[in-house]
Amino acid sequence: MALNFVGCDRGQLLLMPPSLTEWLPENHLVWTILGAVEQMDLGRFNEAYRLGGAGRAPYDPAVMVALLMYAYARGNRSSRGIERACWEDVAYKVITGMRTPDHSTIAEFRRRHETEIAGLFDDVLGLCREAGLVSVGVITIDGTKIKANASMDQNRSYRELVTEILREAEEIDRREDQLYGEKRGDELPEQLRTPEGRRAALEEAKRRIEERKGRAISEEQASAEVEVDPELVLGRDKRRGGRREWPRVARRELEKQRKSEARPIPRDREDRLFQALGRLEENHRIDLAANDAYEHWRATERDTLGRVLKGNSKPFVAPELPEGTINLSDPDSRVMRTQGTPPRQAYNAQTAVNDRQIILAAEITIDAPDFGHLAPMLETTLSHLERHGVSERPEAVIADAGYWHNRQIEQVTNRGIEVLIPPDGNMREGKRPGWEHGFYEAMRRKLTSERGRKLYAQRKITVEPVYGQIKYNRRIDRFMRRGRAAAQSEWRLVTASHNILKLHSHWIANTT
């Protein structure tokens, strides 16, 4: 007797048009994302498009936002990988309505709407707030290193940059000799021997010159605007700090300015070479200006009795060339080290997480240590919460030993928020030298109390699983785009997709 199998006739034509809503179960993640996007105000995306513009009509931003949100939630961040999934994956077909956006269209949408995509984090956080997931009892702040889209082999010093530029110039001369031989090489090519061709070439050359001139003027104005304010360096106590502190503060102000400008990383290697060279020269000018400001302050400042400041002040010898290195692929990234892992070209991704593993704030920094980021991350978290009508203050803020900062801890404590940070690292045996008494010992007693141990134990079960889910489950351990602004936009999208996954799980749990 023959077995009764269910056959598969792939040549059978469908008699009725299928409904996309029947392709996936009701509790699929796609429906949560599509529903969430419907609740978002995406008008800011539409401002980038011209009304009645010529050419092919663009994809609806709601479709592209849902596509990116779902792709990132599944760990698919490659524009070509997303395009391939639109051909092969039913869930992607449901999102796009059976259309297949080209990978260049997807990549251009991410680049064009960099700022708007970063704002999706706040939109998703608002939806989590409405679902009751944004609690502020205990907040954990932590950072993780995420590799930049750059290789450490591309780090260059000023001398190496100059050498490479000269080497490429010599290579161009050699290639021209091979190409033109005994000819001058300046003979008009075929396309420039007609008036129309010459006119088109000159118009294109004029456009490029104006673009380069505009960038050069903006860079000169930006570097000229950076000044070294003594109050920023020393605050109220002008006797603190020293000659080395002034350049540090000046560099921090310069980096803040670069962050606000959010200049994109050029795609052309020659442009990146000159941009890297200009940044090192700008750093050098700022260092010299900071030293001049220090010398002027020291010569004119008096103590409380009107006496000239005393103390050993070694004469400053300015370096002939700019010091330090810069990465050619991503000049904003830095070489960062984490205990137990080799050095890598990376960014420091900061997050603030509540007890429901909802990310309340997500920022990118170029500082390898977490020191100094406690108060800024808390301030960003509170501003996000206030935008969504959450006015209550957290009960406690938890962070690891890398966030220890006396002044910032005191500032947060004075606002009525308890801070739990161990003064001693996990790898240290005993106490830090000079940190045996006073403020440090009070924190140790708090952490060893029954309540302190219970609160601090929440750090491992809140923020650590979040990083594990992002970096290992979804394999998001490297940024796809280059530049601090692009990395910030991508990190916000990654964390927004994490929150949408948490929202989806919450809705599924409440409906089953």
Buried (B, 14 or more C-beta within 10 A) or exposed (E): EEEEEEEEEEEEEEEEEEEBEEEBEEEBBBBBBBBBBEEBEBEEBEEEEEEEEEEEEBBBBBBBBBBBBBBBBBBBBBBEBBBBBBEEBEBBBBBBEEEBBEBEBBBEBBEBBBEBBBBBBBBBBBBBBEBEBBBBEBBBBBBBBBBBBBBBEBBBBBEBBBEBBEEEEEEEEEEEEEEEEEEEEEEEEEEBEEEEBEEEBEEEEEEEEEEEEEBEEEBEEBBEEBEBEBEEBBEEEBEEBEBEBBBEBBBBBBBEEBBEEBBEBBEEEEEBBBBBBBBBBBBBBBBBBBBBBBBEBBEEEEEEEEEEBEEEEEEEEEEEEBEEBBBBBBBBBBBBEEEEEEEBBBBBBBBBBBBBBBBBBBBBBBBBEBEBBBBBBBEBBBEBBEEBEBEEEBBBBBBBBBBBBEEBBEBBEEEEBBBBBBBBEEEEEEBEEEBEEEEBEEBBEBBEEEEBEEBBEBBEEBBBEBBEBBBEEBEBBBBBBBBBBBBBBBBBBBBBBBBBBBBBBBBEEEEE
